[in-house]
């Protein structure tokens, strides 16, 4: 609990510093209502995230116990876990953009028209649940569930730092790591930005699997169809409500309902 509180406090401190720097330079990268909505989403996201981890941990331990692989407690195992975790994250993140039922959970994070460190705190309230199966390969491969939580924390902390316009390109690191430049593209709603740069810590998965796009100009941020509400419950559940309305239309065959759930968000 103390560790988590320290991370939250550090994140809020960095948000305050970036907001002050933006105001001092008159860059208008923060808007009060948007930032308050982000903080409200963060509060709910932390609660739902804790519940999701509590539900997922017993499953992870069961899978770990069933694994035929016994990995030692060594630094290289944890390094390998960070890489494997990031590949699982890539699959989860790409699925969250390509399959509507998963997009319904993830869309909240993309709904801000601003891009700053507080945007990183616009946490989904439902991805802690929709994302659970994507991490199951890790305990089956013999990775300790508590180490998996550690890798997850490292990934989230790293990705928090990507949500800024104060950092430009990072030279040769751009070839291997996900950077603020790459992630700005991911949050763009221009046509060339859509469904690009899904990596967490590493960008190599995108380069290998055809989902990479470089930053050529400052993107427009947010959704193709903007969300005007700043109410947290609307941000969290508006796409779930739209999906439910679409699937509940009278006269639809079950095949069509399944296509609405598991087809592309568009």
PyMOL commands that set and color helices and strands:
alter all, ss='L'
color gray80, all
select helices_A, chain A and resi 2-24+32-66+75-98+100-110+119-121+127-130+132-140+145-160+171-175+180-186+191-193+204-209+232-247+254-262
alter helices_A, ss='H'
color red, helices_A
deselect
rebuild
show_as cartoon
